[in-house]
Amino acid sequence: MSAALLLLALMSNAAASCDLVVRGVVVDGDSGAPVAGATVVVGPPGRLISVVSDNEGHFEAPGQCSGFVRVAVSHPSFHAGATAVDAAEDAVVQLFTHEDHEIVVTEEMPLGLQDTRASVTLTEQELDDKRGSDLAGTIEDIPGVTVIGGASSTSKPVIRGQFGRRLLVLVDRVRHEGQKWGIDHAPEVDAFGADEITVIRGAAGVRYGADAVGGVILADPLPMRETPGVDASVHTVAAANGLRGSLAGRVDAMSAKVPGLAVRLSANATSAGDQSSPDRVLGNTAARELNLGAAIGYMSDTVHARLSWDRFTAENGVFYGVRAENPADFRDQLTAEPTVVYTAGRDIDRPRQSVTHDRIIGRVGVDVAQLGHFDVTASYQHNHRTEEDITRQAASGPQYDFTLRTTAVDASLHHSPMAVGLDATLEGAVGVTGQLQENLYRGVPLVPNYRSLNGGVYAWERLWRRRAAVELGARLDRTSRTAFLTESAIDGLDRRDATSTCERGDSGARCAGDWTAGVVTLGGLWGTEDDVVGVKVDLSSGARVPSIDEQFLGGTAPTFPAFALGDPSLGVETTYTAGGVVHLHTADLHGEIAPFASYVNDYIQFAPAVGANGQPQFDVLSTGTFPRFTFGAVNAVWYGVDGHVTIAPDRLVSLDLRGSMVRGQDTAGQPLAFVPPDRAGASLTAQGPDRGAVESPYVAFDVDAVREQNRVPLGDFSPAPDGYVLLGLRAGTQLRLGTHIARVSAEIQNLGNVKYRNYTSLLRYYADEPGRDALVRASLHMHF
Amino acid sequence: MRFVPLALLLAVSACDNVEDTDGDENIEEVITTIVLTFDGPEGLVEGSWADPENDGSPVIVSPELTANTEYQVSVEFLNELEDPAEDITEEIEDEADEHQVFFATDATVTYNDQDDGGLPIGLDVTLTTGDAGTEDLTVILRHLPELDGAAQKVAGLAEQAEADGISSLPGDSDAMVTIPLTVQ
C-alpha cells in the first residue's frame, strides 16, 4: 500500500470571512487512484468539521473562515496525515508518512516552490541509505554541493564554492557555532540525529543570518511524538575500508497517562580504524565518535514546548604523513615517493584532534488566534576543541585548545495569512535575534580570545496570487566584538604597523569593533497550472562582518604550512547575488537547472602575500621559513550553474544525470582559492516491484566524474590534481514488518579502487584519497 | 572522551574569563630561541637566533670567531613564550633516544655527547672553523620518535644528512635555523 497519500484540496475563492468551502480529493500518492471512505477533518481547533471522501475521493467541508485551515486525513489502509492549507488559494499538499503513523508535513506549492532559492530536502528514507557518513558526506550528492576534506577522516560541506564562514548549518533551526574557520574543522554535528536535511543553495541571509552567503544546511530531528505510544529506531553500519562500524539507537515515548508529554533518548557510537588509499595505509586516520541526546516536549492544541540537549564527541587522528610544521619537510614530501609504510590499526596517536560540542535548546511555540504562530527559541552551545601535535614526551597537553560558548535567543512571529484583494494572500514573519559569544583560546599563538554581541531584526512577506508569488525580505544586524590580545600578539601587530583600534592594558590589549550589516532580498515564484514548469528568481544583497580569524589570525596551523596573518582593518564584505531555478516536471522527466551569479565587494580572501617588489613574502620561525598568507579584500565575482534531470523517474529503469560548475575570480581575473572543480554524475537505477513485505527494491550503478581544476590562484604549493572518474554500485530495499519498517542497503564506493586526489582536500598535499569501500547498512524503525 | 555532567560544564564555563590574556597559557613544545655558546681562545662567544613572540620576526646574533680554530660549542633550546623562559634543552637530553641535532655548515663539526644507546645527540659538539670569511651554520633539531614500534634514530644519520641532505632523514624537524658565522 502506498506510503504517501496525496491530498488535493481545491479551495473556493469566496471572499467573505467564514462561508468558504474547502473542497478536495484524496488520492493514493503512488497509484493516483482516488481513495474513498477517508475521514477528512477540516477547520481551526474548536470548529472542526468531519467529512468522508466519496467514491471519487472527493470531499467538501463548508463553513470555513479565510486563512490557514487545518486539513487532517485518515483511512484504515493508509497512514494518517495532516497539513494546513490556505483557504484563499488553490494548493497542492503532499503528505509524507512516517512509519509511526505520524506525519511530517511538508506544505508545498507545486514543484517544491516553497523557497525562492534552489533547495533539496533529504527525507528519512534517503538518509537511511547514507547512514554512517558525516554531515558533509551525507549531502555531497546534491548538485552544487561538494566537500572540503582535512587531513583526517573529517570533511566540511561546500555549497557553490562557499564554506565555513560563508555557509550556515542549522541544527534543529539553531545556528551551529564551532571553530568553523579551520579547513580541517568539520561541523560538530551528529549526522544520525538528523531525520531530514534540507540544503538551500544561494544567499539566504534574511531568515538565517547575514553570513548565509553560500547557502544553508538545515539538519532537523524528527518531531516529538504527538500521540501516546513508543517509537524506537536502530541503525547499524559496517564499512570495509578502515573497518568502520556504527550503532545508533533512539527511543521516543509518550505515556497515555500524561498525554501531550513526550520524551526522547538517543545515543550512537562510531569506531573507525586507519583508512587506506589504493596502495597505502593512511596511518593514524582512525576515528571515534560518541553522541548522546535527550529531549522532553509538551504539546497541546495551541502550545508546543521542548527542551533538548545533545552532545557530540569525536576524536580524529590526523594522518601521520602530514608534515606541515616545517615547510622544508613539507616541500620534500610533495615530490618524494612515500618511503614509510604504515600498518593499519585502531589507535589514535598524536597528531590528533578532539571535539566535544554540547547544545541545549529550549523552544516554546504558541498559536495565537487571529495573529499567527509565535515562537521563542533559547539555546546554549559549548564547543571545546583540542589539537595535539607530535611532541616530546614531556609535553603532555594539547598545543591548541579552543572553547567557544554561544548563547542565543530568537523570537519570531509567523503571522496568519491575510487576504489581499479578492484572490491574493499575504504571508510572512518578523523576528528578532540576539547572540552572545565568547571564545577562549589557550595554546600556540593563533587566534585571540573574544567576546561578541550580536542583535538582529528581520522581516519577510510573501504575496501569493494563484501560482505566483513575490517575496520581499530585509534584515539588519549589529555586531559588537572585542578581541583580547596577548602581549606578544599586540607587539606583533605593532611591528607590522597593522592599523588597529587596540587599547593596550597591563598585559595585552583590547581591540574593539562595531559593525552594522544589512540584508535585502527580492524573490519570485511562478508555476504553470499543470505543474509542468516552475520558475524561481532570487535577488539579494547581504553584508557579512569579518570573522575573528580574518582580523586577527597569527601563526601556523598544524595542517597547512603557511604563516597566516589576519588584517584588523578589514571591513564588511558585501555580496550582490542573482539566482534562478527552472523546474520541469512531466511523467517522463523531472529536472531542475539553477544558474547563479554574484558580485562581492571587498571579498575577504586568504592568499599568499606579495611584497611591493612583486615577490612572495616569507616569515622565518624556528621551525623554518613559511610562505606568508594574509587575509585581504578584493572585489570578486562568482558564477555557475548546477542541476539534475531524472529520465523516466517512475519506470523500471531510470537515469539520473547531475552536474555542477562554479567559477570564482577577482575582478582582475585571478582565480580564487579552493573553488571546487566541475563535476558531473550519472546513476542508472533499476527499481523492482513491491512483493509482499518487500517494498521498493532497487539496484543502482553510479558514475561520478570530476575535472581537473585548471583555474588555480598563484602560490599554491602543488599543482591541482588530475581529474578522475569513480564508479559505484548500490542496492537496497525496504521491508514492512507489521507496523515496523526495516531498510537494508549495500554499497561499493570507488569500485575500481582508483587512485585520486581531491583539489579541495588538504590530504591532496600528502596522500591519495581513501580507495575502494564496501558498506552494509540496516535500519529498523519500530512503532508500538 | 570525558563525560562532564551538564551542570558542572556550565559552572566550569562561567569561570574562564576571556578577558584574561596573561593567564597560564601552557604553550608547550614551541621553540622560540636557539643559543650557541662557543668556548675558544677568546673565551665565551655567543651566537643566537631568537623569535620570542613566535611571529616570524627573529633577531639573529652572529658570533665572531677566529679562523682555523677549534671551539667547544654547547647548544640550548628555549621557549620564551613562557614566562620565565622554559629550557627545552633538558627535555631533549631526557629524550635523547629520539632526538638529534644536525649541523649544516662548511666548518667541521664532531659530536661530543651520546645517548644511552651510544648514538650522538648534538647538544655538545666541537666545531673547527675554516678560513676567514662569513659562512652559514644551520642548526637542525630532528625529532625521531619510534614509528610502528621501530626506532627511527639509528647510527649514521649525520653522515646520511651530509651526503643526501636533511630531507633524506626520517622524523620531523622541531627546529631549523640559520646563524651566520663571522670568521676572522
HADDOCK unambig.tbl for C-alpha pairs under 7 A between the chains (distance, minus, plus):
assign (segid A and resid 313 and name CA) (segid B and resid 1 and name CA) 6.84 0.50 0.50
assign (segid A and resid 326 and name CA) (segid B and resid 173 and name CA) 6.46 0.50 0.50
assign (segid A and resid 329 and name CA) (segid B and resid 167 and name CA) 6.33 0.50 0.50
assign (segid A and resid 332 and name CA) (segid B and resid 167 and name CA) 6.37 0.50 0.50
assign (segid A and resid 391 and name CA) (segid B and resid 29 and name CA) 6.35 0.50 0.50
assign (segid A and resid 394 and name CA) (segid B and resid 91 and name CA) 6.62 0.50 0.50
assign (segid A and resid 395 and name CA) (segid B and resid 28 and name CA) 5.82 0.50 0.50
assign (segid A and resid 395 and name CA) (segid B and resid 29 and name CA) 6.28 0.50 0.50
assign (segid A and resid 399 and name CA) (segid B and resid 27 and name CA) 6.49 0.50 0.50
assign (segid A and resid 399 and name CA) (segid B and resid 28 and name CA) 6.32 0.50 0.50
assign (segid A and resid 438 and name CA) (segid B and resid 18 and name CA) 6.81 0.50 0.50
assign (segid A and resid 439 and name CA) (segid B and resid 18 and name CA) 6.62 0.50 0.50
assign (segid A and resid 440 and name CA) (segid B and resid 18 and name CA) 5.37 0.50 0.50
assign (segid A and resid 442 and name CA) (segid B and resid 25 and name CA) 5.40 0.50 0.50
assign (segid A and resid 443 and name CA) (segid B and resid 25 and name CA) 5.96 0.50 0.50
assign (segid A and resid 443 and name CA) (segid B and resid 26 and name CA) 6.57 0.50 0.50
assign (segid A and resid 443 and name CA) (segid B and resid 27 and name CA) 4.88 0.50 0.50
assign (segid A and resid 444 and name CA) (segid B and resid 27 and name CA) 5.47 0.50 0.50
assign (segid A and resid 449 and name CA) (segid B and resid 18 and name CA) 5.49 0.50 0.50
assign (segid A and resid 450 and name CA) (segid B and resid 18 and name CA) 6.27 0.50 0.50
assign (segid A and resid 484 and name CA) (segid B and resid 19 and name CA) 5.84 0.50 0.50
assign (segid A and resid 484 and name CA) (segid B and resid 21 and name CA) 6.59 0.50 0.50
assign (segid A and resid 485 and name CA) (segid B and resid 21 and name CA) 6.47 0.50 0.50
assign (segid A and resid 486 and name CA) (segid B and resid 21 and name CA) 5.14 0.50 0.50
assign (segid A and resid 486 and name CA) (segid B and resid 22 and name CA) 6.61 0.50 0.50
assign (segid A and resid 488 and name CA) (segid B and resid 53 and name CA) 5.19 0.50 0.50
assign (segid A and resid 492 and name CA) (segid B and resid 55 and name CA) 6.52 0.50 0.50
assign (segid A and resid 507 and name CA) (segid B and resid 21 and name CA) 6.87 0.50 0.50
assign (segid A and resid 507 and name CA) (segid B and resid 22 and name CA) 6.18 0.50 0.50
assign (segid A and resid 508 and name CA) (segid B and resid 21 and name CA) 6.38 0.50 0.50
assign (segid A and resid 555 and name CA) (segid B and resid 55 and name CA) 6.62 0.50 0.50
assign (segid A and resid 619 and name CA) (segid B and resid 56 and name CA) 4.64 0.50 0.50
assign (segid A and resid 619 and name CA) (segid B and resid 57 and name CA) 6.99 0.50 0.50
assign (segid A and resid 620 and name CA) (segid B and resid 56 and name CA) 4.65 0.50 0.50
assign (segid A and resid 620 and name CA) (segid B and resid 57 and name CA) 6.63 0.50 0.50
assign (segid A and resid 620 and name CA) (segid B and resid 58 and name CA) 6.99 0.50 0.50
assign (segid A and resid 621 and name CA) (segid B and resid 54 and name CA) 6.54 0.50 0.50
assign (segid A and resid 621 and name CA) (segid B and resid 56 and name CA) 4.94 0.50 0.50
assign (segid A and resid 622 and name CA) (segid B and resid 31 and name CA) 6.39 0.50 0.50
assign (segid A and resid 622 and name CA) (segid B and resid 32 and name CA) 5.93 0.50 0.50
assign (segid A and resid 622 and name CA) (segid B and resid 175 and name CA) 5.15 0.50 0.50
assign (segid A and resid 622 and name CA) (segid B and resid 176 and name CA) 5.75 0.50 0.50
assign (segid A and resid 622 and name CA) (segid B and resid 177 and name CA) 5.68 0.50 0.50
assign (segid A and resid 623 and name CA) (segid B and resid 173 and name CA) 6.83 0.50 0.50
assign (segid A and resid 623 and name CA) (segid B and resid 174 and name CA) 5.88 0.50 0.50
assign (segid A and resid 623 and name CA) (segid B and resid 175 and name CA) 4.18 0.50 0.50
assign (segid A and resid 623 and name CA) (segid B and resid 176 and name CA) 5.07 0.50 0.50
assign (segid A and resid 624 and name CA) (segid B and resid 175 and name CA) 6.92 0.50 0.50
assign (segid A and resid 624 and name CA) (segid B and resid 176 and name CA) 5.42 0.50 0.50
assign (segid A and resid 624 and name CA) (segid B and resid 177 and name CA) 6.56 0.50 0.50
